[in-house]
Amino acid sequence: TVSQGVELFSLKKIVIYFVYFATCYGYYMIVTWLPSFLVAEKGFEQGSVGYVAALVAVTAVPGALIFSKYIDKHAHMRQKLIIFLLIGAAVTISLTVFAPNPSVLYAALVLYGLLGKLAIDPVLITYVTDSVPSNSMAKALGIFNFFGMTSSVIAPTLTGYIGDITGSKVLAFYIAAILLAAAAILFFLVVMVKEKKAINPLTNE
């Protein structure tokens, strides 16, 4: 119905879709271009970049399990956790660029694995399913996944284009970090602040 369509594309829902887009953007950029970035701009040997890039995948699994368990026990902290994870992912992607030595780079990648896409996924999914009627849940999750998968096309393509034009992929990492920071700000302003006002209407006066 028209009302369901409006609800699925309300400002709050659009922000949540953007949050997922930004989250997936950073992840797919890391997955596709990190090895090339490490060889070309960090001086890593070809034989070692596979192990370094694998740090993200290896640490992502416990990260997802830890935060999923946390949300099951502390559902009221879900919004704050989303903000924390977005900021954490933005900072760790930035550190990947600014890392002055391999040790800092390794730490940044491990932390990105813990705080990145797989950690945010279950938190965002539960948020979406709890915020729509049961008869709109499949549509909402379909739109949600569409935004995420769109980033899997845009992130690798744009990163490659930036590398061809500028000779460096640093700008692409900046874009990923900026998208995550923007997602955190929008989520705070549009979702958290509005919901607090709805719960405490006297604060609007």
N, C-alpha and C positions, 0 to 999 in steps of 0.2 A: 504494500500500500504506500500512498504518498507519505503518510506520517512515519512509517518505518524508514523510508528513504531519507527523510529529513533527519531522523534520529541517527542513522548510520553515518551521515555526513555533517553532523553538528560540529561546531568549532572544537569542542573537546575531543571528539572522535578523530577529527582531522589531525589534531596535535598528536594524538596517540599513534596514528598511522605514520606521521612524520618522525616520531621518536623511533619507531621500529625501522623506518627507512634509514635514518642516520646510524642506528646501531648496526644494521646489516651492511651499510656502506663501508664502515671501517673494517668490519670483519672480512668482507669479500676483497677489499683492497689488500689487506694483510695477506690473505690466503694466496692471492694470485701474484702479487708483485713484491712481497717481502724478500724472497731469495734474490731476485734481480737487484733490488735496492741495496741489500747487504754486500753483494759482490761489487757493484759499480760505485757505491758511495761510502761504504764502510770498510772496504778493503778485505772482506772475508774471502777465504778460498772456496772454490766451487764445491769441494768435497765436504765442507763443514756446514754450508748454509742449510742443508736439509735437516740436520740435527737441530740447528738453531730455530728454524721456522717451526719445527715440530713441537717446540716448547709451548707454543700457543695452544695447539690441539691437546697436548697431554695435560696441561693445567686447566683447560676449559672443563673437563669432565668433573673433577672434584668441585670446581667453582659452581657449576650448575647444581650439583647435589647439595652443596652446603647452603646456597641461597634458597633453593626450593624447600628444603627442610625448615629453614628459618621462617619463610613466609607462611608455611603451614601452621607454625606455632605463634607467629606474630603478624597476623593479617593486617592489623591496624597500622603497621609500619610500612606497608607496601609502597605508598607514594614517596616517602622519604628514602626508601631503599632504591627506587628507580632513579631519583635525583643523584644519590650517591654513586650508583653504578655508571650512570652517564658521565658524570664528572670524572670518575676514576678511569673510565675508558678514554676520555679525551686527554687526560693528563699522561696516561701511559703511551698513547700513540705519539704525543708530542715528545715524550722522552726518547722514543725510538729514534727520532731525528736528532735531538740535542745530545744524546748520550756521548759523553766525552771518552768513554772507554768500553770495552766489551762487557765488563761486569755490570755496568749500569744498563747497558742494552739488554743483557740477559734478564736482569731484574724487571725491566720495563715489559718485556715480552711475557714473562711469567705472570706479572700482575695483570697484564691485558687479558691473558687467558682466563684468569680467575674472575675478572670484573667485566669481561666483554660480552659478546652476543649470547653465548650459551647460558651465562648467568642471568642476563636480563630477560631472555625468552620466556621462561616459566612465569616470571613476575608479571610481565606485560600480558601474557595470554590469560592468566587468571583475572587480571584487571579488566580485560575486554569482555570476557565471558560473564563476569559479575555485573557489568554495566549495561548489558542489553537484555531484552526479554528473550525467553527461551526460543520463541518462534523466529527470532532474528539472529540467533547465535551463529549459525552456519554462514549466513551472509556476512556478518561482521568479521568472522575469522577469515573468510575468503578475501575480503577487501584488505584486511590486515596483512595477510600473506602476500597479496599482490604487491603492496608497497615494499615489503621486504625483498621479494624476488626482483622487483624493478631495479633495486640497488645492485643486484648481482650482475645486471647488464651494464648499468651506468658506471659503477666504480671501476671495474677493470678497463673498460673502454676509455673513460676519461683519463685515468691514470696513464695509460699507454700514450694517449694523445699529448698529455702534458709532458711526458718524457721525450717524445719526439720533437715537440716545439721548443722546450726549454733546455733539453739535454740533462735534466735532473727530475727526479720524482719527489723532491722535497715538498714542492707546492701541493702535490696530491695528498701527502700526509697531513699538511696543514689544513686542507679542505676537510678531510675526515675528522680532524680534531675540532674544527670550527662547527661542523654540522652537529657533532655530539654536544658541544657547549650550547649551541642554539637550541637544541632539543631539550636540554635540561632547563634552560631559561623559560622556554615556552611552556613546558610541562608545569613548571612552578607557577607561572603567571596565570595560565588558562585553566589548568586542572586543579592544582592544590589550593590556590587562593579562592577560586570560585566555589569550590566545594566547602571550604571553611566558612565562606560567607553564607552558603546555603544552610549549613548546620547552625551557624550563629548569626541569624539575620540582624541582630542588634548592631553588629559591627558595620553594617551598611549605613547606619545613621550618622 
